[in-house]
Amino acid sequence: MLNYDLVVIGGGPAGMAAALRARDFGIRDIIILERAETLGGILEQCIHTGFGLHYFGEELSGPEYAARFIELVEDQKIEYKVDTMVTDVTEDKVVTAVNKTDGLLKIQAKAVILAMGCRERPRGALSIAGTRPSGIMTAGTAQKYVNLDGYMPGKEIVILGSGDIGLIMARRMTLEGAHVKMVCELMPYSGGLTRNIVQCLDDFGIPLHLSTTVIATHGNGRLEGVTIAKVDDKLNPIPGTEEYVACDTLMLSVGLIPENELTKNIGIGMDRITNGAVVNEMRETDHEGIFACGNVLHVHDLVDYVTLEAQIAGEGAARYILGQKAAAAEYLTLTAGNGVRYTVPQRVNIRSEESVKVYFRVGRIYKNAKVVLTCAGKVVSSKKKVKLAPGEMENVIIPNEVLATLTVNDEIKIEVEE
């Protein structure tokens, strides 16, 4: 049995930022366990720019953003093991992992940070009729083929789903000489950032068909085409709107799923909307000493926000290890009001000495609406927003002086007013 103060599961941007923040607080015995062959996570295949605008104040590619943190991890001499799969975490924080060099590892930790990231929703999760030819893949898989392996997945492309990866791959495939015929989106709005819609679709003349989905695939051996159709307000295909589109590749950008198998096995409470753990303002789960951050907690739109959230988790874990956790914590569960799908954190300590930033997403597009924060029936803040969209994360700050006035019987509510 090995012993470490802190075990970080995942060596992507969240895991590295959390480990570095814990080191800032004096935690020495830290180990990062990463299942890929290198640190950096998904950033290694994201060669487009747009990363780091908030955190570094400059535009970086994914590998450049990751490299800055990898250098810091190595400079700080934080131990890490790559090509290492974590298979189990127990309630008493014993981490089991396996790799080719060490074989089976068992590590007793004082604190654990879950930073496993997320995976793409595959074709099997969709109800698409038709044959099963090659040429159907997730947008992330196509990104790996093009950016890391140097393979072209196809020439005539249809993309289903307007998440950021799908939008970015529409531009990438166009730049590589492919013909991207269209991007189809089931919902009446895009799930990606506005800047990606403009830079990746509008700038290249790629049409975006909203309230449209793929209802069938065709072809034997290789994809020959798909049938698309409009959907109604209940997301059911509308008879008579079917259209055949010839293509050799269908890319799926239909959502991301947090990698929470380990989290569930521990028995940690989960949020059914985010598919991540329920956490407090320090990103601690309902199991003391186990924290979560990054896309395993909730899917972020910007890696900069992943880094900032991971730093909160790293600080929380460090304070827990050092015995600096607040003794007189009293928690209130936040209420997601009108228009708000979820909040992170889901609960806050009203005895916190610091103000708490709460992140949230809306359920649909709003224009010229207000984000209203109410505590104990009193409006604390009301901010007008020109546009609110499900693809872009928003936040509000609960001032510590307001928290100090609350009791466990009060309500903290975030909602949208039109």
Protein Blocks (a to p, Z undefined) as FASTA:
>chain_A
ZZdfbdcedjbfklmmmmmmmmmnopabdcdddfbfbehijmlmmmbghihklmnopacd
fklmmmmmmmmmmmnopacdehiacfbdcfkopacdddfknopaddddfbdcddebpadd
dfklpcceddddehiacfklmmmmmmmnopafbfbdcdehjafklmmmmmmmmmnopacf
bdcdfbfcdfbdfklmmmmmmmnopacdehiacfbdcdehiacbdcdddddfkopacehi
accdddfbdcddebjaddfklmmmnopacdfklopacddfkopafbehiacedjllpccf
bfklmmmmmmmmmmmmmmmmnopacfkbccddddddehiabdcdfbdcfkbcbdcddddd
dfbdcehiacdddeehiafbdcddfbdcfklccdddddfklmmmpcfkbccdddddZZ
